[in-house]
Amino acid sequence: MTFDLGEARDALRRTPFVLHDLVAGQPEAWLAAKPADGEWSAHQVVCHLAYVEETDWMIRARMIMEDGPVRPFPPVDHGDQTDRYAGLGTDAVADHFGKLRATNLAALDALRLTNEDLPREGLHPTLGRVTMAELLATWVVHDHNHLAQLHGALSSHYVADVGPWRSFLGILDRVER
């Protein structure tokens, strides 16, 4: 196993800064651009990240520590969460995410996890038994997955403007324009 708690925590600490730098002050057209029907805009990605920061990771980490695999984690809605943050611009949602992440990292630190805690198990409602290490690794990769999705959404804004270079820009392969 290559999982390292310190490295994972550091990666989680960085996400709000990367997210903020990508969206802060961007024109609304960039933040609303969708690569294709059914794909999320940058604003939708930011709303999703804030939502799962509120409803997922630390709730499940605490359940692993307190309950083990006795009762399943509560389900998380993986749909569009923009209604939850209606009236907030993308910058405000990104700032909210940053505050949530800081709170969650403080809560993670308060658990005082050791390497002996990493194999502890919880019960995912569809995946079955999962370990603390798997949950934390998934939290990190989830961030990276959605940052890549965010890059794709932002890039789609200029799909028509790159001309013949489009064939060299794999990030635009899924864009329908």
C-alpha positions in Angstrom: 0.0 0.0 0.0 1.3 3.4 -0.9 -1.2 5.5 1.0 0.5 8.1 3.2 -1.7 10.1 5.6 0.5 13.2 5.6 0.7 13.3 1.9 -3.1 12.9 1.6 -3.7 15.7 4.1 -1.4 18.0 2.2 -3.1 17.3 -1.1 -6.5 18.0 0.6 -5.1 21.3 2.0 -4.1 22.5 -1.5 -7.4 22.0 -3.3 -9.2 25.1 -2.1 -6.3 27.3 -3.3 -6.2 25.6 -6.7 -10.0 25.9 -7.0 -10.0 29.6 -6.0 -7.2 30.4 -8.4 -9.1 28.7 -11.3 -12.4 30.4 -10.8 -11.9 33.7 -8.9 -12.9 36.6 -11.1 -13.6 34.5 -14.2 -16.3 35.9 -16.5 -19.7 34.3 -16.1 -19.5 32.8 -19.6 -16.4 30.8 -18.7 -18.0 29.6 -15.5 -21.2 28.6 -17.2 -19.6 26.8 -20.2 -20.4 23.1 -20.5 -18.3 20.8 -22.7 -21.3 18.9 -23.8 -24.9 18.1 -23.0 -25.0 16.3 -19.6 -21.5 17.6 -18.6 -21.1 20.1 -15.7 -20.0 23.7 -16.0 -17.3 25.0 -13.7 -19.9 26.5 -11.4 -21.7 23.1 -11.1 -18.3 21.5 -10.2 -17.6 24.0 -7.5 -21.1 23.5 -6.1 -20.7 19.8 -6.1 -17.3 20.0 -4.2 -18.9 22.3 -1.6 -21.8 19.9 -1.2 -19.8 16.8 -0.7 -17.5 18.7 1.7 -20.6 19.3 3.9 -22.2 15.8 3.5 -19.6 13.2 2.9 -16.0 12.8 3.9 -15.8 13.7 7.6 -19.2 12.2 8.4 -17.9 8.9 7.0 -14.5 9.2 8.7 -16.2 9.7 12.1 -18.5 6.7 11.4 -15.5 4.5 10.7 -13.9 5.5 14.0 -17.1 5.4 16.1 -19.3 2.7 14.5 -17.1 0.6 12.3 -19.0 -1.5 9.7 -22.1 -1.8 11.8 -24.3 0.7 10.0 -24.0 2.0 6.5 -22.9 5.6 5.6 -25.7 7.9 4.7 -26.1 8.2 0.9 -24.8 11.2 -0.9 -26.6 12.9 -3.8 -24.2 13.0 -6.7 -26.5 15.2 -8.8 -26.3 18.9 -9.7 -26.2 20.9 -6.4 -26.5 24.4 -7.9 -30.0 24.9 -6.3 -28.4 24.4 -2.9 -26.2 27.4 -3.5 -28.7 29.5 -5.4 -27.9 33.2 -5.2 -24.2 32.6 -4.7 -21.7 33.2 -7.4 -19.0 30.8 -8.1 -16.4 32.8 -6.1 -18.7 32.7 -3.1 -19.2 29.0 -3.4 -15.5 28.4 -3.8 -14.8 30.5 -0.7 -17.5 28.5 1.2 -15.8 25.3 0.1 -12.4 26.6 1.4 -13.9 27.3 4.8 -15.6 23.9 4.9 -12.3 22.2 3.9 -10.4 24.0 6.7 -13.0 22.9 9.2 -12.8 19.3 7.9 -9.0 19.2 8.0 -9.1 20.4 11.6 -11.7 17.7 12.4 -9.5 15.1 10.6 -6.5 16.3 12.7 -8.6 16.0 15.9 -9.2 12.3 15.1 -5.4 11.8 15.6 -5.3 9.0 13.1 -2.4 6.7 13.1 -1.3 4.0 10.6 -3.1 1.5 12.9 -6.4 3.3 12.1 -6.0 3.2 8.3 -7.3 -0.4 8.0 -10.4 0.3 10.2 -13.6 -0.3 8.3 -16.9 1.4 7.6 -19.9 0.3 5.5 -20.6 2.0 2.3 -24.2 1.7 1.2 -23.4 0.3 -2.3 -19.7 -0.7 -2.1 -19.8 -2.6 1.2 -16.8 -2.6 3.5 -14.3 0.1 3.0 -11.3 1.2 5.0 -10.3 4.5 6.4 -7.3 4.6 4.0 -9.6 3.9 1.0 -11.9 6.7 2.1 -9.1 9.2 2.6 -7.4 8.2 -0.7 -10.8 8.6 -2.5 -11.2 12.0 -1.0 -7.9 13.1 -2.5 -8.7 11.5 -5.9 -12.2 12.9 -5.9 -10.7 16.4 -5.6 -8.3 15.8 -8.5 -11.1 14.2 -10.6 -13.3 17.3 -10.3 -10.4 19.7 -10.8 -9.7 17.9 -14.1 -13.4 18.2 -14.9 -13.3 21.9 -14.0 -10.3 22.4 -16.4 -12.3 20.7 -19.1 -15.3 22.9 -18.5 -13.2 26.1 -18.6 -11.4 25.0 -21.7 -14.6 24.3 -23.5 -15.3 28.1 -23.6 -12.6 28.5 -26.3 -13.2 25.4 -28.3 -14.3 27.3 -31.3 -11.3 29.7 -31.1 -8.4 27.3 -31.1 -8.8 26.5 -34.7 -6.7 23.7 -36.1 -4.8 23.3 -32.8 -7.9 21.5 -31.5 -6.4 18.2 -32.7 -3.5 18.7 -30.3 -5.7 19.5 -27.3 -7.0 16.3 -25.9 -8.9 18.2 -23.1 -11.3 19.2 -25.9 -12.0 15.7 -27.2 -15.3 15.5 -25.2 -16.5 19.0 -26.2 -19.5 19.1 -28.6 -18.9 22.3 -30.5 
